[in-house]
Amino acid sequence: MPDLDKRLDEIEKKLDVISSTPYPVFGNQISSSDYEIDLRELWNIIWEGKWVFIATTFVFALSSVVYVSSLPNIYKSEALLASAEESSGGGLAGMAGQLGGLASLAGVNLGSGADKTTLALSVLKSREFISYFIEKHNLLVPLMAAKGWSREKDELIIDSDVYNPKMGTWVRDVAPPKKKQPSMQEAYEVFLEHFSVSQDKETAFVSLSFEFYSPSVSKQWVDWLVKDINLKLKARDVAEAERSIKYLTSQLEKTSISDMQAIFYELIEEQTKTIMFAEVRNEYVFKTIDTAVVPELKSKPKRALIVVLGGILGGMFACIIVLVRHFVHKDNGRV
């Protein structure tokens, strides 16, 4: 029995030791309390590495200044447009309700001004229209080869590594499938980076803008875009109306029913009105509310913001360096 009592006493002592230890230690395992750190200690660590912090932040800020100094100014010109609804829109809407089936059969469009606006917005962003716009105004060189703008001469600065103005040839070095002369597909993607068009859902006003190196070029291209989209849709509607009149006239000659003849005459009259409206009005789809102007101030880059963000990024990076260096040295000292 004495041996049993002695054995029990030893077990109780071992249990007391285990229960008094918050975390069991196996080998070189480190308790979590070793990594607990308060804000004062954190500040002390950063203060000890203040020169690393200052130097790193300065380097990042200086790099940001050098970077933004190399960026060219970008100028944004913008026009505010409204839908140029047809004055006979009410009559067309009524015709669409009464004769919708027959008009559809004849390929006649009796849509509203809102439908034309939606169509125009889609056409403006389409690959076909933008390619047509670039080719019509010979914009491939300024769009794809410009790298800046000369305020004194008011002309674009062409990158000689991309295009040789004297020889009139493309000299850029690109990897296949791209070619020395940019394709319309490539030009379309670049054009969309500078071009923006949107419609306000509440007012239905359309905002059309273009950003480029030259303020005068930005304004000129916005004017051309507004003019060309009106001409493009005008020509499309006139051609459609002429085809509709031709079809309706042929059907009119084939029928002797007076009621059908009256319907055909009404449809022909509406299509004739469409042609007349298109011919006498230049602002066919969009009416200009606020014309584009040559901007005096750049829209970007935001140089001060970039420098500040660069300094903040440098400070964060410096803190990481100081903290990592501190804990690495601390662990090495413990080992």
Secondary structure, 3 states (H helix, E strand, C coil): CHHHHHHHHHHHHHHHHHHHCCCCCCCCCCCHHHHCCCHHHHHHHHHHCHHHHHHHHHHHHHHHHHHHHCCCCEEEEEEEEEECCCCCHHHHHHHHHHHHHHHHHCCCCCCCHHHHHHHHHHHHCCHHHHHHHHHHCCCHHHHHHEEEEECCCCEEEECCCCEECCCCEECCCCCCCCCCCCCHHHHHHHHHHHEEEEECCCCCCEEEEEEECCHHHHHHHHHHHHHHHHHHHHHHHHHHHHHHHHHHHHHHHHCCCHHHHHHHHHHHHHHHHHHHHHHHCCCCCEEEEECCCCCCCCCECCHHHHHHHHHHHHHHHHHHHHHHHHHHHHHHHHC
